[in-house]
Amino acid sequence: MAVGLLGTKLGMTQIFEEESGLAIPVTVVQAGPCTITQIKTAETDGYTAIQIGYLEVREKNLTKPELGHLKKAEASPLRHLKEYRVEDTASYTLGEAVKADIFNAGDLVDIAGTSMGRGFAGYQKRHNFKRGSMTHGSKNHRLPGSTGAGTTPGRVYPGKKMAGQYGAVTTTTRHLEVVKVDAERNLLLIRGAVPGKPGGLLNITPAKIVGK
C-alpha cells in the first residue's frame, strides 16, 4: 500500500555499467510530475487513499464535473487520474506534487500499461500453436484443425483458443529494476522493456513482494 506515479513511455536505449562496462537495455519513462487531487479518509470515504492527476491539458478537453473536481484541489486541468490505497494519509497534502524522486536506483517496480495492438491475429501468433507439416502433401499449414466434437457435445465450447483480436489490453510487467533516477527532469531508467508503445500511459508502483 504505497503511492505510485503515472508516466509516459518515451522509448528504449542502453547505458553502460561503470565497473563492468556491460550494456544494460533500459526504458526511459517520463514519471510525473503528478498532483495530489484528492485525499480519502476512513471517516469520509470508508477507506484511506490518495488520488493523483497527471498530464496537463486545456480546459476544453475536460468536462465540467472533471474541472470542478480538480478546482477543489486548486489543480490545473489534468487528463489522467489514479487512486492508490495507503495506510495513513497524514503525510500528504492536497495539491502536493509527487515526482520521480519517490523512487531510488535499485528499487523494484511494477509497471502497467496498454500492450501493443496487433489487430486480428491467427492461431500461431495469438496462441503459439504449432504449424502443420510443410511437406508430404500436407494442406494443413496454419489451420486450427478440429475445434469441437461431432455428436457430443455437438458444438464448440466458449473460450476455445481461436483467431481474433490480439493485444491492446492492460498488462503488467512485474519486478523491474530502477537503474537510474533523474529527479530534475522526472525521468526513470527501467531495466528491460515495459508494456506499450512510446507515448503510452504507464502506472508505476512499488513492486509487490510476496511475503512482505
Contacts in CASP RR format, 6 or more apart in sequence:
PFRMAT RR
TARGET T0000
AUTHOR 0000-0000-0000
METHOD contacts of the structure
MODEL  1
MAVGLLGTKLGMTQIFEEESGLAIPVTVVQAGPCTITQIKTAETDGYTAI
QIGYLEVREKNLTKPELGHLKKAEASPLRHLKEYRVEDTASYTLGEAVKA
DIFNAGDLVDIAGTSMGRGFAGYQKRHNFKRGSMTHGSKNHRLPGSTGAG
TTPGRVYPGKKMAGQYGAVTTTTRHLEVVKVDAERNLLLIRGAVPGKPGG
LLNITPAKIVGK
1 84 0 8 1.000
1 85 0 8 1.000
1 86 0 8 1.000
1 87 0 8 1.000
2 84 0 8 1.000
2 86 0 8 1.000
2 205 0 8 1.000
2 206 0 8 1.000
3 50 0 8 1.000
3 52 0 8 1.000
3 84 0 8 1.000
3 86 0 8 1.000
3 92 0 8 1.000
3 98 0 8 1.000
3 102 0 8 1.000
4 52 0 8 1.000
4 84 0 8 1.000
4 98 0 8 1.000
4 102 0 8 1.000
4 203 0 8 1.000
4 204 0 8 1.000
4 205 0 8 1.000
4 206 0 8 1.000
5 31 0 8 1.000
5 32 0 8 1.000
5 34 0 8 1.000
5 52 0 8 1.000
5 54 0 8 1.000
5 98 0 8 1.000
5 100 0 8 1.000
5 102 0 8 1.000
5 103 0 8 1.000
5 203 0 8 1.000
5 204 0 8 1.000
5 205 0 8 1.000
6 31 0 8 1.000
6 32 0 8 1.000
6 34 0 8 1.000
6 52 0 8 1.000
6 53 0 8 1.000
6 54 0 8 1.000
6 55 0 8 1.000
6 80 0 8 1.000
6 82 0 8 1.000
6 201 0 8 1.000
6 202 0 8 1.000
6 203 0 8 1.000
6 204 0 8 1.000
7 29 0 8 1.000
7 30 0 8 1.000
7 31 0 8 1.000
7 32 0 8 1.000
7 54 0 8 1.000
7 201 0 8 1.000
7 202 0 8 1.000
7 203 0 8 1.000
7 204 0 8 1.000
8 29 0 8 1.000
8 30 0 8 1.000
8 55 0 8 1.000
8 199 0 8 1.000
8 200 0 8 1.000
8 201 0 8 1.000
8 202 0 8 1.000
9 27 0 8 1.000
9 28 0 8 1.000
9 29 0 8 1.000
9 30 0 8 1.000
9 194 0 8 1.000
9 196 0 8 1.000
9 197 0 8 1.000
9 198 0 8 1.000
9 199 0 8 1.000
9 200 0 8 1.000
9 202 0 8 1.000
10 27 0 8 1.000
10 28 0 8 1.000
10 29 0 8 1.000
10 30 0 8 1.000
10 187 0 8 1.000
10 198 0 8 1.000
10 199 0 8 1.000
11 27 0 8 1.000
11 28 0 8 1.000
11 198 0 8 1.000
12 25 0 8 1.000
12 26 0 8 1.000
12 27 0 8 1.000
12 28 0 8 1.000
12 192 0 8 1.000
12 193 0 8 1.000
13 25 0 8 1.000
13 26 0 8 1.000
13 28 0 8 1.000
14 23 0 8 1.000
14 24 0 8 1.000
14 25 0 8 1.000
14 26 0 8 1.000
15 23 0 8 1.000
15 24 0 8 1.000
15 26 0 8 1.000
15 179 0 8 1.000
15 180 0 8 1.000
15 189 0 8 1.000
16 22 0 8 1.000
16 23 0 8 1.000
16 24 0 8 1.000
17 24 0 8 1.000
24 179 0 8 1.000
24 191 0 8 1.000
25 191 0 8 1.000
25 192 0 8 1.000
25 193 0 8 1.000
26 179 0 8 1.000
26 180 0 8 1.000
26 189 0 8 1.000
26 190 0 8 1.000
26 191 0 8 1.000
26 192 0 8 1.000
27 189 0 8 1.000
27 190 0 8 1.000
27 192 0 8 1.000
27 193 0 8 1.000
27 194 0 8 1.000
28 187 0 8 1.000
28 188 0 8 1.000
28 189 0 8 1.000
29 111 0 8 1.000
29 187 0 8 1.000
29 188 0 8 1.000
29 189 0 8 1.000
29 190 0 8 1.000
29 194 0 8 1.000
29 202 0 8 1.000
29 204 0 8 1.000
30 186 0 8 1.000
30 187 0 8 1.000
31 99 0 8 1.000
31 100 0 8 1.000
31 103 0 8 1.000
31 186 0 8 1.000
31 187 0 8 1.000
31 188 0 8 1.000
31 204 0 8 1.000
32 54 0 8 1.000
32 98 0 8 1.000
32 99 0 8 1.000
32 100 0 8 1.000
32 186 0 8 1.000
33 97 0 8 1.000
33 98 0 8 1.000
33 99 0 8 1.000
33 100 0 8 1.000
33 186 0 8 1.000
34 52 0 8 1.000
34 53 0 8 1.000
34 54 0 8 1.000
34 97 0 8 1.000
34 98 0 8 1.000
34 99 0 8 1.000
35 52 0 8 1.000
35 53 0 8 1.000
35 54 0 8 1.000
35 73 0 8 1.000
35 75 0 8 1.000
35 76 0 8 1.000
35 78 0 8 1.000
35 95 0 8 1.000
35 96 0 8 1.000
35 97 0 8 1.000
35 98 0 8 1.000
36 50 0 8 1.000
36 51 0 8 1.000
36 52 0 8 1.000
36 53 0 8 1.000
36 73 0 8 1.000
36 92 0 8 1.000
36 93 0 8 1.000
36 94 0 8 1.000
36 95 0 8 1.000
36 96 0 8 1.000
36 97 0 8 1.000
36 98 0 8 1.000
37 51 0 8 1.000
37 52 0 8 1.000
37 53 0 8 1.000
37 69 0 8 1.000
37 70 0 8 1.000
37 72 0 8 1.000
37 73 0 8 1.000
37 75 0 8 1.000
37 78 0 8 1.000
37 81 0 8 1.000
37 94 0 8 1.000
37 95 0 8 1.000
38 50 0 8 1.000
38 51 0 8 1.000
38 69 0 8 1.000
38 72 0 8 1.000
38 73 0 8 1.000
38 83 0 8 1.000
38 94 0 8 1.000
39 49 0 8 1.000
39 50 0 8 1.000
39 51 0 8 1.000
39 89 0 8 1.000
39 92 0 8 1.000
39 93 0 8 1.000
39 94 0 8 1.000
40 46 0 8 1.000
40 47 0 8 1.000
40 48 0 8 1.000
40 49 0 8 1.000
40 50 0 8 1.000
40 51 0 8 1.000
40 83 0 8 1.000
40 89 0 8 1.000
41 48 0 8 1.000
41 89 0 8 1.000
42 48 0 8 1.000
47 85 0 8 1.000
48 85 0 8 1.000
48 86 0 8 1.000
48 87 0 8 1.000
48 88 0 8 1.000
48 89 0 8 1.000
49 83 0 8 1.000
49 84 0 8 1.000
49 85 0 8 1.000
49 86 0 8 1.000
49 89 0 8 1.000
50 83 0 8 1.000
50 84 0 8 1.000
50 86 0 8 1.000
50 89 0 8 1.000
50 92 0 8 1.000
51 81 0 8 1.000
51 82 0 8 1.000
51 83 0 8 1.000
51 84 0 8 1.000
52 81 0 8 1.000
52 82 0 8 1.000
52 83 0 8 1.000
52 84 0 8 1.000
52 98 0 8 1.000
53 75 0 8 1.000
53 78 0 8 1.000
53 80 0 8 1.000
53 81 0 8 1.000
53 82 0 8 1.000
54 78 0 8 1.000
54 79 0 8 1.000
54 80 0 8 1.000
54 81 0 8 1.000
54 82 0 8 1.000
55 78 0 8 1.000
55 79 0 8 1.000
55 80 0 8 1.000
55 201 0 8 1.000
56 76 0 8 1.000
56 77 0 8 1.000
56 78 0 8 1.000
56 79 0 8 1.000
57 77 0 8 1.000
57 78 0 8 1.000
57 79 0 8 1.000
58 77 0 8 1.000
59 67 0 8 1.000
59 77 0 8 1.000
61 77 0 8 1.000
61 79 0 8 1.000
62 70 0 8 1.000
62 77 0 8 1.000
62 79 0 8 1.000
66 77 0 8 1.000
67 77 0 8 1.000
70 76 0 8 1.000
70 77 0 8 1.000
70 78 0 8 1.000
72 94 0 8 1.000
73 94 0 8 1.000
73 95 0 8 1.000
74 94 0 8 1.000
74 95 0 8 1.000
75 95 0 8 1.000
80 201 0 8 1.000
82 203 0 8 1.000
84 205 0 8 1.000
86 92 0 8 1.000
99 183 0 8 1.000
99 186 0 8 1.000
100 181 0 8 1.000
100 182 0 8 1.000
100 183 0 8 1.000
100 186 0 8 1.000
100 187 0 8 1.000
100 188 0 8 1.000
101 181 0 8 1.000
101 183 0 8 1.000
103 109 0 8 1.000
103 178 0 8 1.000
103 181 0 8 1.000
103 188 0 8 1.000
103 204 0 8 1.000
103 206 0 8 1.000
104 178 0 8 1.000
104 181 0 8 1.000
105 178 0 8 1.000
105 179 0 8 1.000
105 180 0 8 1.000
105 181 0 8 1.000
106 177 0 8 1.000
106 178 0 8 1.000
106 179 0 8 1.000
107 177 0 8 1.000
107 178 0 8 1.000
107 206 0 8 1.000
107 207 0 8 1.000
108 175 0 8 1.000
108 176 0 8 1.000
108 177 0 8 1.000
108 178 0 8 1.000
108 206 0 8 1.000
108 207 0 8 1.000
108 209 0 8 1.000
109 175 0 8 1.000
109 176 0 8 1.000
109 177 0 8 1.000
109 178 0 8 1.000
109 190 0 8 1.000
109 204 0 8 1.000
109 205 0 8 1.000
109 206 0 8 1.000
109 207 0 8 1.000
110 172 0 8 1.000
110 173 0 8 1.000
110 174 0 8 1.000
110 175 0 8 1.000
110 176 0 8 1.000
110 204 0 8 1.000
110 205 0 8 1.000
110 206 0 8 1.000
110 207 0 8 1.000
110 208 0 8 1.000
111 172 0 8 1.000
111 173 0 8 1.000
111 176 0 8 1.000
111 190 0 8 1.000
111 194 0 8 1.000
111 195 0 8 1.000
111 202 0 8 1.000
111 203 0 8 1.000
111 204 0 8 1.000
111 205 0 8 1.000
112 170 0 8 1.000
112 171 0 8 1.000
112 172 0 8 1.000
112 173 0 8 1.000
112 195 0 8 1.000
112 202 0 8 1.000
112 203 0 8 1.000
112 205 0 8 1.000
113 170 0 8 1.000
113 171 0 8 1.000
113 172 0 8 1.000
113 194 0 8 1.000
113 195 0 8 1.000
113 196 0 8 1.000
113 200 0 8 1.000
113 201 0 8 1.000
113 202 0 8 1.000
113 203 0 8 1.000
114 168 0 8 1.000
114 169 0 8 1.000
114 170 0 8 1.000
114 171 0 8 1.000
114 195 0 8 1.000
114 196 0 8 1.000
114 200 0 8 1.000
114 201 0 8 1.000
115 167 0 8 1.000
115 168 0 8 1.000
115 169 0 8 1.000
115 170 0 8 1.000
115 171 0 8 1.000
115 195 0 8 1.000
115 196 0 8 1.000
116 167 0 8 1.000
116 168 0 8 1.000
116 195 0 8 1.000
116 196 0 8 1.000
116 197 0 8 1.000
117 166 0 8 1.000
117 167 0 8 1.000
117 168 0 8 1.000
118 125 0 8 1.000
118 166 0 8 1.000
118 167 0 8 1.000
118 168 0 8 1.000
119 164 0 8 1.000
119 165 0 8 1.000
119 166 0 8 1.000
119 167 0 8 1.000
119 168 0 8 1.000
120 163 0 8 1.000
120 164 0 8 1.000
120 165 0 8 1.000
120 166 0 8 1.000
121 163 0 8 1.000
121 164 0 8 1.000
121 165 0 8 1.000
121 166 0 8 1.000
122 142 0 8 1.000
122 163 0 8 1.000
122 164 0 8 1.000
122 166 0 8 1.000
123 129 0 8 1.000
123 142 0 8 1.000
123 144 0 8 1.000
123 161 0 8 1.000
123 162 0 8 1.000
123 163 0 8 1.000
124 130 0 8 1.000
124 131 0 8 1.000
124 142 0 8 1.000
125 166 0 8 1.000
126 161 0 8 1.000
126 163 0 8 1.000
126 164 0 8 1.000
126 166 0 8 1.000
127 161 0 8 1.000
129 144 0 8 1.000
129 161 0 8 1.000
131 141 0 8 1.000
131 142 0 8 1.000
132 138 0 8 1.000
132 140 0 8 1.000
132 141 0 8 1.000
132 142 0 8 1.000
132 143 0 8 1.000
133 140 0 8 1.000
133 141 0 8 1.000
134 141 0 8 1.000
144 162 0 8 1.000
144 163 0 8 1.000
147 156 0 8 1.000
147 160 0 8 1.000
147 162 0 8 1.000
148 154 0 8 1.000
148 155 0 8 1.000
148 156 0 8 1.000
148 157 0 8 1.000
148 160 0 8 1.000
171 195 0 8 1.000
172 195 0 8 1.000
173 193 0 8 1.000
173 194 0 8 1.000
173 195 0 8 1.000
174 207 0 8 1.000
174 208 0 8 1.000
175 207 0 8 1.000
176 190 0 8 1.000
176 191 0 8 1.000
176 192 0 8 1.000
176 194 0 8 1.000
176 207 0 8 1.000
177 190 0 8 1.000
177 191 0 8 1.000
178 188 0 8 1.000
178 189 0 8 1.000
178 190 0 8 1.000
178 191 0 8 1.000
179 189 0 8 1.000
179 190 0 8 1.000
179 191 0 8 1.000
180 188 0 8 1.000
180 189 0 8 1.000
181 187 0 8 1.000
181 188 0 8 1.000
181 189 0 8 1.000
182 188 0 8 1.000
182 189 0 8 1.000
188 204 0 8 1.000
194 202 0 8 1.000
195 202 0 8 1.000
END
